[in-house]
């Protein structure tokens, strides 16, 4: 797996398989492009077209921000 997989929102622990897996339902054409390295290239963006950064604190920041509105 790419090192970026660990920070992806779709990268989850599967208790049945006892390992981390990608939960994206990727089609065959995209999988072939991914394996062939046709995504990303020399740019700094992730090689996987489905990569989404998982920010576990995003909802906390939103809750804190919304909480500030209630005090006013």
C-alpha positions in Angstrom: 0.0 0.0 0.0 1.0 3.6 -0.5 2.1 5.4 2.6 -0.8 7.8 2.0 -3.3 5.0 2.5 -2.9 5.3 6.3 -4.2 8.9 6.3 -7.1 8.1 3.9 -10.7 8.2 5.1 -11.4 4.9 3.4 -8.6 3.0 5.1 -10.2 1.0 7.9 -9.5 -1.9 10.2 -11.4 -5.0 9.3 -11.8 -7.2 12.5 -12.7 -10.3 10.5 -9.6 -10.1 8.4 -7.5 -8.7 11.3 -5.9 -6.1 9.1 -6.3 -2.7 7.6 -8.1 -2.5 4.2 -9.3 0.0 1.7 -13.1 0.3 1.7 -13.3 1.9 -1.8 -15.2 -0.1 -4.3 -12.8 0.5 -7.2 -13.6 -0.6 -10.7 -11.3 -2.8 -12.8 -10.2 0.0 -15.2 -9.2 2.4 -12.3 -7.5 -0.5 -10.5 -5.4 -1.2 -13.6 -4.4 2.5 -13.9 -3.6 2.6 -10.2 -1.3 -0.5 -10.4 0.3 0.8 -13.6 1.1 4.1 -11.8 -0.9 6.3 -14.2 -2.4 8.3 -11.3 -0.4 11.0 -9.5 2.8 11.0 -11.6 5.5 13.4 -10.5 3.0 15.7 -8.8 2.7 15.9 -5.0 -1.0 14.7 -5.1 -1.9 11.2 -4.0 -1.5 8.4 -6.5 -5.0 7.0 -5.8 -7.9 8.9 -7.4 -10.2 8.0 -4.4 -7.8 9.4 -1.7 -9.5 11.7 0.8 -7.5 13.0 3.7 -9.0 11.7 7.0 -9.1 14.6 9.5 -10.4 13.1 12.7 -10.6 16.5 14.4 -12.7 18.1 11.7 -16.0 17.3 13.4 -14.6 18.4 16.8 -13.6 21.8 15.3 -17.1 22.1 13.8 -18.8 21.3 17.1 -16.6 23.8 18.9 -17.3 26.5 16.3 -21.1 25.8 16.5 -20.9 25.9 20.3 -19.5 29.4 20.1 -22.6 30.6 18.2 -24.9 29.3 21.0 -23.1 31.5 23.6 -23.8 34.7 21.8 
